[in-house]
């Protein structure tokens, strides 16, 4: 695997750790990954992959990681620029699906019209500020025609 590919795998694994969280909101540990993959990926191997110390992860390892984090195996492969955006989107969707509160909001928002979705996004931004969190960029609907 080339240096660029190794950096990409490392960056993508690091992004998964930063995006897909445990039910309590904390980052998964290497032990969590080892247990969650039924030992297919050891904690030390995950560390090596995340920090670019391993240059050749097997397909089995990447499949185990994709199953654990809830992203398709293609998350780790493909052309760089456009695929990185899609890969990051996949990781964020996986994180949302694991968050029961976020999933509930999404389910309740499904089917709302454009104006209602924009108002909901504005309301969520306001609540984030009230809660001390930073507003998210690009909170308006991503499907504007």
C-alpha positions in Angstrom: 0.0 0.0 0.0 1.4 3.4 -1.0 2.2 6.1 1.6 -0.8 8.1 0.3 -3.1 5.2 0.7 -1.7 4.4 4.2 -2.3 8.1 5.2 -5.8 7.8 3.8 -6.7 4.7 5.7 -5.1 6.2 8.9 -7.1 9.5 8.4 -10.3 7.6 7.7 -10.0 5.4 10.8 -9.1 8.5 12.9 -12.2 10.2 11.5 -14.4 7.2 12.4 -13.1 7.4 16.0 -13.9 11.1 16.1 -17.3 10.8 14.5 -18.9 7.5 15.5 -19.4 7.5 19.2 -20.4 5.1 21.9 -24.0 5.4 23.2 -22.8 7.5 26.1 -21.2 10.0 23.6 -17.6 9.1 24.4 -15.1 7.9 21.8 -14.7 4.2 21.3 -11.6 2.7 22.8 -9.3 0.2 21.1 -10.6 -2.4 23.5 -14.2 -1.6 22.4 -13.1 -2.2 18.8 -11.4 -5.5 19.6 -14.5 -6.8 21.5 -16.9 -5.4 18.9 -15.0 -7.2 16.1 -14.9 -10.4 18.1 -11.2 -10.2 18.1 -10.8 -10.0 14.3 -9.0 -6.7 14.9 -6.8 -6.5 18.0 -6.5 -3.2 20.0 -2.8 -2.9 19.1 -3.5 -3.4 15.4 -6.3 -0.7 15.4 -3.8 1.7 17.1 -1.2 0.9 14.4 -3.7 1.5 11.6 -5.0 4.7 13.1 -1.5 6.1 13.5 -0.2 4.9 10.1 2.2 2.3 11.6 0.7 -0.5 9.5 0.9 -0.2 5.7 -1.1 -3.2 4.6 -4.5 -3.9 6.3 -6.2 -7.0 5.0 -9.7 -6.9 3.5 -10.9 -8.9 6.5 -9.7 -6.2 8.9 -11.2 -3.4 6.8 -14.5 -5.3 6.6 -14.5 -5.9 10.4 -13.9 -2.2 11.0 -16.6 -1.1 8.6 -19.1 -3.4 10.3 -18.1 -2.2 13.7 -18.4 1.5 12.8 -21.4 1.0 10.6 -19.9 2.3 7.3 -19.7 0.4 4.0 -16.3 -1.2 3.2 -16.0 1.2 0.3 -15.4 3.9 2.9 -11.8 2.8 2.9 -11.3 2.7 -0.9 -11.8 4.7 -4.1 -10.7 8.0 -5.7 -9.5 10.6 -3.2 -11.4 13.8 -3.5 -15.0 13.0 -4.1 -14.8 9.7 -2.3 -13.4 11.4 0.9 -16.5 13.6 1.0 -18.8 10.6 0.6 -16.8 8.6 3.1 -17.0 11.4 5.7 -20.8 11.6 5.0 -21.1 7.9 5.6 -19.3 8.1 8.9 -21.5 11.0 10.0 -24.7 9.1 9.0 -23.4 6.0 10.9 -22.9 8.2 14.0 -26.4 9.6 13.7 -27.9 6.2 13.4 -26.3 5.1 16.6 -27.6 8.1 18.5 -31.2 7.4 19.5 -32.0 11.1 20.0 -30.7 12.1 16.7 -32.5 9.2 15.0 -35.8 10.3 16.7 -35.4 13.9 15.4 -34.6 12.6 11.9 -37.6 10.3 11.9 -39.9 13.0 13.1 -38.6 15.5 10.5 -39.1 13.0 7.6 -41.8 14.3 5.3 -41.7 17.9 6.4 -41.7 20.5 3.7 -38.7 22.7 2.8 -39.8 25.7 4.9 -40.4 23.5 8.0 -37.0 21.8 7.6 -35.3 25.1 7.3 -37.1 26.3 10.5 -36.1 23.1 12.3 -32.5 23.6 11.3 -32.6 27.2 12.5 -34.2 26.0 15.8 -31.5 23.4 16.3 -28.8 25.9 15.7 -30.4 28.2 18.3 -30.5 25.3 20.8 -26.9 24.5 20.1 -25.9 28.1 20.9 -28.0 28.0 24.1 -26.4 24.7 25.1 -22.9 26.2 24.6 -22.1 24.4 21.5 -20.8 25.9 18.3 -23.3 26.2 15.4 -22.7 23.7 12.6 -21.7 25.1 9.2 -24.1 24.4 6.3 -27.1 23.7 8.4 -29.5 24.5 5.6 -30.8 21.6 3.6 -28.2 19.9 1.5 -30.7 18.9 -1.2 -31.6 22.4 -2.5 -32.2 22.2 -6.2 
